Amino acid sequence: MKRTPRRTMTIAALVAVPALALAPVAAAVPVGINFACQASALGSTYDFTLTQPADVSAPASVSAGSAFSVTIDPAAASVPATVGTYALRRVQNLTFKVPVPANSTYVSGSLSGGSGVGATALSQAGGVVTLTATGPVNGGASFELPAITLNLTAGSPGTVETTLYGSGYGNPGLTATAVVRVILLDVNVPASCYPDPNPVLTTTTVV
């Protein structure tokens, strides 16, 4: 399989993803999340990077056993009309995963806002919360993924740290499919991404 050199793009070059976390008792802090990505098409793989700005926040401290919230608030973005020399028709079937933070218990989750990304849903299984957005987001269009709110219960005294999900191309935290026009054909280009690095985005002290 042919492999091309790693390239750097903004997330709008393929797909946009949310980052983490916004809670009502703390001011949002802007961050930029970096993802290492790999796309496959026509027998070749392409390595590239994505970046996504987001506002993140969480309460500075909570009592053990008490309820608190973490929210994911992605910035608006736009999909380019072309990728390299090819027309980008649309981006679709996005999934984005967030682990339930250690030392907390997941109670519920909700989505709010967002536009231009089709039907969205939020689910939780095995300690991982997954946002799905069907799209399509057409090439050249603007869009915004919805904010994700995680309602949690604090565990024992210590800390609750928010990070992103994913450790490699085989265990991605973000997936999507771009549809690219190659000559007279539309070609599906699946992509898998993981946070690189995967920093601690929020820290809440449990007292």
PEGI-V233615 format. One line per field, one symbol per residue. phi: phi as a letter, one per 30 degrees, with the letter a starting at -180 (. if undefined). A space follows every 50 residues. Layout:
# PEGI-V233615
phi=???
This chain:
# PEGI-V233615
phi=.dbcddbcbddddbacbdbcabbdcbddcdbbccbcbbcbahibcbcabb bbdacbaaddabdeicdabbbcbdddbbcddbbiccdcdabahdbbcbdd eeibcdcabacbiiaicidbabbbaiibcbccbdidcdeidcabdddccc cbcdddelbbccbccjblddbdcbbabcccdchccccdbdbbbbdbdcdd cbbcdcc
